[in-house]
Amino acid sequence: MTIIVYDDSYKAALIEMVSASRIAMGLDGAVREDMYDIKANYLDKGDMFFLGVDEKGGLLGCLGYSRTEVPTEAFLHRFYVKAERKRRGIGTTLLKYAEEHMRGNGILISKVHLGGDEKVWHESYSFYPKHGYVLYAPGYMKKYL
C-alpha cells in the first residue's frame, strides 16, 4: 500500500468507499458534508487528509486530521478502511503514517471521537487502545505522540 495526500481524482471512489463502509457497520450510507470537498475542508486549512491506495491505484482507506484551537493538538477524522480489506494492517499503517506526519508538524497530542454507541462503533473502541490511545472523556481518546 502507498499513502498519498488526497487528490480530487479519488473523490468518487472516496465517497463510495465511505458510504459502503458505513453500511457495512450497520449505519446509513450518508457521507458527512466535509467529505465532498476535502481540499477546502482540510488541505486549504493547513490540515491533512491521506489516502491508502493499492499498487493499481485502487482506494483502500482514508484518514484525515485537523488541528484544534491548541496548535499542538489535532483530531483524527474520517478514518475508514474498505470493508472487505479490514484486518490486513491497512488501518494500522494509515494511523502510524498520520501520527508520524503530525509529530513532524509539531502536533504532540492526537485525539479522536470514537463515534456514538459503543455497540455500533465497537471497532473504534477496540482499535485505538491497541495503538496507545486512552480514554479522556466519554467517547473520546487521545495519545501523546
Protein Blocks (a to p, Z undefined) as FASTA:
>chain_A
ZZddddfklmmmmmmmmmmmmmmnopafbdcfklmmmmlmmmmnopacdddddfkopafb
dcdddddfblkbccdehiacdfklgonommmmmmmmmmmmmmmnopabdcddebjcfklm
mmmmmmmmmnopacfbehiacddZZ
